Amino acid sequence: MQSVENMAEVIKFVNVIIIFISLFPFAMTVDADMVICTQDFDCQTKICPFDLQPKCTILFEFLLSLCGCV
């Protein structure tokens, strides 16, 4: 009975580790696209899909501006 409980704990631990490690690729790609700007000219390096244009978007009431596709 004790070995069955130990096996269940090991399987839970392995599952948690797999889930934790699988989050790293998503976390690395989230911040890679953020470009801080003060005007639209700063956003020229951002690549936008289709007919969208890169624009400087003000967030958090003038405390932070980020490039976005508009």
N, C-alpha and C positions, 0 to 999 in steps of 0.2 A: 504494500500500500504506500509506503514511504517513497519508493522509486517512481511510482506513477505520479505522485505529487511533484517530485523533483523534475520529472520530464515535462510536466505541464508548465512549471516555472521557467525552464530552459526555453521552451517553445515560445512562451510569452515574451521573454527577453529578446530572442532572435527576431520576433515580429516587430517589436518596438525599435530595435536597431535598424531593421530594413526600412521602416517608415521614416525614421529620423534621417538616414542617409539619403533616401530618395527625395527629400526636400531640398537638398543642396543645389541641384541644377536649376530649380525654380527660383531660389533665393538669389542666385548669381545673375540671372537674366533680368530680374526686376529692376535693379539699380543701374544696369548697364545703359539703359535708354534715357536716363534723366540728364538734361542739360540745363544748367542754371543760366538765366539770361536777364538782360536789362532792357533790350529792345529787339525787334524782329531780326535785325542784322546778325545777332548772336546765334540765331537758329539755323544758319545756312548749312551747318554740318549734319543736321537731322534729316534723315531720309523718310519721306512720307509716301504712303501708297496712293496709287491712282492719281486723281486730280486734286488732292489735298495739298495745302501749302503749309510750311512750318511757320508758326506764329508764337510770339512770346505771350504766355498766359499768366496772369497775376493770380496767385493763390494766397490764402490766409491774410487778406487785407493789407497788401503791399509789403509783407514781410518776406515773401518768397515768390519768385517768378520762374516758371519752367517752360521749356519749349514743348509745344504740342502741335499736332496736325489738325488744321481747321479747314 
